Amino acid sequence: MANIIRPAVGLFVGLSVLTGLLYPLVTTGIAQGIFPQQANGSLITENRRIIGSELIGQAFTKPAYFWSRPSATAPAANNGMSSGGSNMATGNPALLDAVKARMAELKKYPVPAGDVPVDLVTASASGLDPHISPAAALYQVPRIAAVRGIAAAQLRDLITASSEMPSPRFSGEPRVNVLALNRALDKLAPVTLDKPAGS
């Protein structure tokens, strides 16, 4: 029996050290050496304070900012510990009610003519999407122009400059990182005290 147990225990200990200690240390070291920004969560800092990540959306709700895509994560929006969508079918009455409520919220403010971009009223599969389409950003221009007192043309130029293509290019559509766009917006036209920003 000892001839069977001893090799089994040795193999268990050896593989545990190899796969549970050495492999993670090596891969972490390589990642930190080659891709330190990505390995640490693609964090965005401002004045030595972490304000978010390039990879996880944030819930901007004040009219002075571009709004993100809705999030279905629980118990709060954009909860990185609970990634997931609502899994509701397109004909689900609860989903239809949620979409109508989101459209009504958008239309409380000036909006352009035409259809509401779908990514402004529906959540992504992960619930953590940090991007919206350029069309969704452009749809919000009249509201932000009115609140901030900035020309709509300047906002459209900002959206164009902030738009990016996925890599590789054939793998998706143009997109805009909402946190990065709002940071650029604050630099372009800071919100004054009589027009509070928030969120």
Residue pairs with C-beta under 8 A, 6 or more apart in sequence:
28 39
31 38
31 39
32 39
32 40
37 43
41 53
41 55
42 53
42 54
42 55
43 50
43 52
43 53
43 54
44 50
44 51
44 52
44 53
44 54
44 179
44 180
44 183
45 51
46 183
51 179
52 58
52 179
53 130
54 130
54 177
54 179
54 180
55 128
55 130
56 78
56 80
56 128
56 130
57 68
57 69
57 71
57 78
57 128
57 129
57 130
57 131
57 178
57 179
58 68
58 78
58 130
58 178
58 179
58 199
59 68
59 71
59 76
59 77
59 78
59 199
60 66
60 67
60 68
60 178
60 182
60 199
61 67
61 198
61 199
62 196
62 197
62 198
62 199
63 109
63 143
63 144
63 147
64 144
64 147
64 148
64 191
64 195
64 196
64 197
64 198
65 144
65 182
65 185
65 197
65 198
65 199
66 132
66 137
66 140
66 144
66 176
66 178
66 181
66 182
66 185
67 120
67 140
67 178
68 78
68 129
68 130
68 132
68 178
69 119
69 120
69 122
69 123
69 124
69 129
69 131
69 132
69 136
69 178
70 77
70 98
70 102
70 120
70 121
70 122
70 123
71 77
71 78
71 79
71 123
71 124
71 127
71 128
71 129
72 84
72 85
72 86
72 123
72 127
73 79
73 82
73 83
73 84
73 127
73 128
74 82
75 82
77 127
78 127
78 128
79 127
80 128
82 127
83 126
83 127
83 128
84 125
84 126
84 127
85 123
85 124
85 125
85 126
85 127
86 95
86 123
88 94
88 95
89 95
95 122
98 121
99 121
99 122
102 120
102 121
103 116
103 121
106 116
106 120
106 121
106 139
109 142
109 143
109 146
109 147
110 142
110 143
110 145
110 146
111 139
111 142
111 143
112 138
112 139
112 141
112 142
116 139
117 132
117 133
117 135
117 136
117 139
119 129
119 132
119 133
119 136
120 132
120 136
120 139
120 140
130 177
130 178
130 179
131 175
131 176
131 177
131 178
132 175
132 176
132 178
133 173
133 174
133 175
133 176
134 159
134 160
134 163
134 174
134 175
134 176
136 176
137 159
137 162
137 176
137 181
138 156
138 159
141 152
141 155
141 156
141 159
142 152
144 150
144 155
144 185
145 151
145 152
145 155
147 191
147 195
148 185
148 189
148 191
148 195
149 189
149 195
150 188
150 189
154 188
154 189
155 185
158 181
158 184
158 185
158 188
159 176
159 181
161 184
162 176
162 177
162 180
162 181
162 184
163 174
163 175
163 176
164 174
164 175
164 176
164 177
165 172
165 174
165 175
166 172
166 173
166 175
186 197
191 197
